[in-house]
Amino acid sequence: MDAHFSRVANLYTDVRRTDRGPVDFIRDVLDGAGRITGTDIGCGSGRYSALLLECLEGLFLTCADANQSMLDELTRSFNDIHIERFKTVHARVEDLDLEDGSLDCVFSFNAVHHFDFPVFTTTMRDCLKPGGHGFVYTRTPEMNSQTIWGRYFPGFLEKETRLYHRAQMETWFEEVGGLELIAIEQFPYPRQCGIDELLWQARNHHYSTFSLFSDDEFKNSLTVFEDSLRRHFTNPSAIAWFDENIMLHLRRLDA
Ligand SMILES: C[S@@+](CC[C@H](N)C(=O)[O-])C[C@H]1O[C@@H](n2cnc3c(N)ncnc32)[C@H](O)[C@@H]1O
């Protein structure tokens, strides 16, 4: 998977759709918090880290990722737009060395399905200050099956076995102790775009799921995907569907 993220790093921010909803939700929760320290684990090329820094003026962010090319891309783009309140850490969450009780917030966007989730929950609990917040933005297998890829791209659901069920994540957070699950917010998104954009996204492996296909499997599935879309949608310039994600909001209990 590391090779996949190295390959897509320089295109990643362009090829993925970035939604403001989860960041607006975080901004509202942290409203008036003043100076805060946080980490974005699995930050990738930094599209959500950048939005967090834009919305939270008092935030200093440690951007952590297992892939150096993603972090290089993040640093390059942050330097271009003069974002300074960050540092990068090249580490897997399983090896991440964060001081106990040192942070106000832990964020993770679209990344927890790559992690050993129980290790991630322990890391979150240990590095948060009492009262600190955890925000986990992800999609479940059920949500994945509603995407345009889940519905029309043969093999997409069978290959993507890494996503966690909501109940399983809730149980892991309960089991680790010391964290309270405050809310699970749903973020539904009506989507619409042209077939060419969808084919471009798939060819550029905008979801890492595509890197789990062999070249031949991918080619065949892409052909069937395009045929199915042309049959199901009368206007190939306006293909419509719903995406959905959830945000788990947690709070570190007093020690
Ligand atoms: C799907 S991308 C999401 C990136 C970013 N959060 C976003 O939404 O654009 C997942 C990221 O998690 C990173 N990653 C994968 N496994 C990881 C691990 N065990 N620890 C930390 N980061 C990891 C990958 O390198 C990749 O950058």
The ligand as an ORCA input file, in Angstrom:
! r2SCAN-3c Opt
* xyz 0 1
  C      -6.678      7.437      2.022
  S      -5.283      8.360      2.525
  C      -6.053      9.721      3.369
  C      -5.157     10.914      3.499
  C      -5.812     12.158      4.102
  N      -6.193     11.995      5.457
  C      -6.969     12.606      3.236
  O      -8.132     12.446      3.640
  O      -6.699     13.120      2.158
  C      -4.623      7.398      3.840
  C      -3.287      7.861      4.370
  O      -2.955      7.052      5.503
  C      -1.566      6.762      5.458
  N      -1.341      5.524      6.226
  C      -1.589      4.250      5.838
  N      -1.295      3.408      6.833
  C      -0.863      4.165      7.874
  C      -0.428      3.867      9.197
  N      -0.399      2.619      9.630
  N      -0.065      4.892      9.997
  C      -0.112      6.186      9.549
  N      -0.507      6.521      8.310
  C      -0.890      5.528      7.493
  C      -1.244      6.624      3.973
  O       0.139      6.804      3.718
  C      -2.131      7.704      3.384
  O      -1.453      8.928      3.266
*
